[in-house]
């Protein structure tokens, strides 16, 4: 299923504006006001809702590069960078979401929900399902494409996620969740708005340990040119083709045989097909090697027009010497024995702007592995979080 999006943003002059203020009105396509639209800076605690007449005013932090999100169930979500609308009066037109059938339909079924809900929760939320849960979980819609081994998940409603460990409730607008079991990859994207539910020393401790060594922590360090000072070591990784991994031609033969197997039932499997399958399961498409150690920020970043960009042709290995925070006699202190954590980033020629809050442009397109990939919703902090909050 696919949605068609029609969004309109009209920027009107607003000469008597207050610094770092956004105001305006949200209406539908026939100019009627829409109330209770969630309007927020993506990934933060800064937000508001539209009034009965569709009007809204939102005060913003002095410096941010976040997306401004207009979101209401049953309407297409609209996002725009705050730099484009600061100190403007806006007229935002939201269009009702419409479902349009594609040529090939993969149905969202109850069976798929039961078969894949645990996989989704592990991949999206994490493993602490007792303290981190989706309160409206049953609203999720699952589909599985058997031919291509792809799982997709839709959330027709805003997901309400309760995180008792970090003391937040998150309104999460799931834009995309896709898992390709053939390639062993999972990707999800969405917008989020945080509401603080409780704060005590235990929650503060959990937040500090969730932040320390995270991808957000790393990119904030990059932006401030303090990568080494913050305990990160960046190495260059070079990929080399793995001669044992099946070629494209062999993979196509394997796929064609699988189709024949489905259509004709039980067949004897030739030795060469078994060999291709084994090599696909047990080998990686490439091998990697560290080819340069402790590379400086200048090797993988560039500045253009006052903006900082992640710009690198190789894979990055990021090691972090982590000392977990502990609470002793009412004080937060670091443990004496560290744990070395390793993550990988794959910019590989793509360019991403790095923001002061530790976010990047197009974050859903930056592939990560290792510890960074474990930072799921259960460890998600607002982008306006500061260590110790």
BELWO-V697069 format. One record per residue. SS is DSSP state (H for helix, E for strand, L for the rest). D_CENTER is the distance of its C-alpha to the mean C-alpha in Angstrom with 1 decimal. Layout:
ss = [SS;SS]
d_center = [D_CENTER;D_CENTER]
//
This chain:
ss = [L;E;E;L;L;L;L;E;E;E;E;E;L;L;L;L;L;L;L;L;E;E;E;E;E;E;E;L;L;L;L;L;E;L;L;L;L;E;E;E;E;L;L;E;L;L;E;E;E;L;L;L;L;L;E;E;E;E;E;L;L;L;L;L;L;L;E;E;E;E;E;L;L;L;E;L;L;E;E;E;E;H;H;H;L;L;L;L;E;E;E;E;E;L;L;E;L;L;E;E;L;L;L;L;L;L;L;E;L;H;H;H;H;H;H;H;H;H;H;H;H;H;H;H;L;L;L;L;L;L;L;E;E;E;L;L;H;H;H;E;E;E;E;E;E;L;L;L;L;E;E;E;E;E;E;L;L;L;E;E;E;E;E;L;L;L;L;E;E;E;E;E;E;E;E;E;E;E;E;E;L;L;L;L;E;E;E;E;E;E;E;E;E;E;E;E;L;L;L;L;H;H;H;H;H;H;H;H;H;H;H;L;L;L;H;H;H;H;H;H;H;H;H;L;L;L;L;L;L;L;L;E;E;E;E;E;E;E;E;E;E;L;L;L;L;L;L;H;H;H;H;H;H;H;H;H;H;H;H;H;H;H;H;H;L;L;L;L;L;L;H;H;H;H;H;H;H;H;H;H;H;H;L;L;L;E;E;E;E;E;E;E;L;L;L;L;H;H;H;H;E;E;E;E;L;L;E;E;E;E;E;L;L;L;E;E;E;E;E;E;E;E;L;L;E;E;E;E;L;L;E;E;E;E;L;L;L;L;E;E;E;E;E;E;E;E;L;L;L;L;E;E;E;E;L;L;L;L;L;E;L;L;H;H;H;L;E;E;E;E;H;H;H;H;L;L;H;H;H;L;L;L;L;L;L;L;L;L;L]
d_center = [21.7;20.6;20.6;22.5;21.3;24.0;23.0;25.5;25.3;28.7;29.1;32.5;34.4;34.2;36.6;37.0;33.4;32.4;30.2;26.4;27.0;25.6;27.7;28.6;28.8;26.8;28.9;28.9;30.4;33.9;33.5;33.4;31.3;28.3;28.1;25.4;22.5;19.6;19.2;16.8;15.0;11.3;10.0;13.7;17.0;18.7;19.5;22.5;23.7;26.2;29.8;32.2;33.2;29.6;29.9;27.4;27.4;24.5;25.2;22.6;22.3;24.6;21.9;18.3;16.3;13.8;13.5;16.1;15.2;18.1;17.4;20.0;20.2;22.3;21.5;19.2;16.4;17.2;15.2;17.0;16.9;19.2;21.3;22.7;23.9;25.0;28.5;28.7;29.9;27.6;28.4;25.3;26.2;23.9;24.9;25.1;22.7;24.8;24.4;26.0;27.0;26.1;28.8;27.3;26.0;24.1;25.0;22.8;25.2;26.0;26.7;23.3;21.9;24.3;23.7;19.9;18.9;19.0;17.0;14.2;14.5;14.7;11.5;9.4;11.5;13.4;17.1;18.6;19.2;22.2;20.6;17.1;17.5;16.7;19.9;20.0;18.8;21.6;20.3;17.8;19.1;19.0;20.5;21.3;22.8;25.4;26.6;23.4;21.8;18.6;17.1;15.4;14.5;15.1;15.2;18.1;18.0;15.7;14.6;16.4;15.0;17.6;17.0;20.5;19.9;18.1;20.1;17.5;17.1;13.8;14.1;10.9;11.2;9.6;9.8;9.5;9.8;12.0;13.7;16.5;19.0;21.3;18.9;17.3;13.7;10.7;7.7;5.7;4.5;6.4;8.3;9.8;13.3;14.8;18.5;20.3;22.6;24.4;25.1;27.4;27.8;26.1;22.9;23.1;23.6;20.6;18.4;20.1;19.5;15.8;15.6;18.1;17.0;13.2;11.2;11.6;15.2;15.6;14.6;16.7;19.4;19.2;19.6;22.5;24.0;24.2;22.4;25.5;26.6;23.4;24.0;21.8;23.5;22.1;23.8;24.0;23.4;25.3;25.0;28.2;28.8;29.7;33.1;32.9;29.8;31.0;31.5;30.2;33.6;33.6;30.2;31.6;34.7;32.7;30.9;34.2;35.9;33.2;34.0;37.7;37.3;35.7;38.4;41.4;40.6;41.7;42.5;43.3;40.6;42.0;41.7;39.8;37.1;36.8;36.5;33.7;31.8;32.3;31.3;28.1;27.2;28.4;27.7;24.7;24.9;25.4;26.6;25.4;27.4;27.1;29.1;28.7;28.2;27.2;26.3;26.3;23.7;26.0;25.4;21.7;21.5;23.6;24.6;25.4;26.9;25.8;22.1;20.5;18.6;17.2;19.7;20.7;22.2;21.6;19.2;18.8;19.7;18.9;21.1;21.2;24.3;23.1;25.7;24.5;25.5;28.4;30.3;34.0;36.7;34.3;32.8;29.4;30.3;28.7;29.9;32.4;31.0;27.8;25.3;24.1;20.4;19.2;15.9;15.6;13.9;14.8;15.4;18.7;20.1;17.2;17.0;14.3;15.5;15.0;15.4;17.5;15.0;12.9;10.2;10.6;11.3;9.2;6.3;5.1;8.7;9.2;10.1;10.6;13.0;15.1;14.4;11.1;9.9;11.5;9.5;8.3;9.0;12.6;12.0;9.7;12.0;12.6;12.4;16.2;16.8;19.7;21.0;23.6;22.5]
//
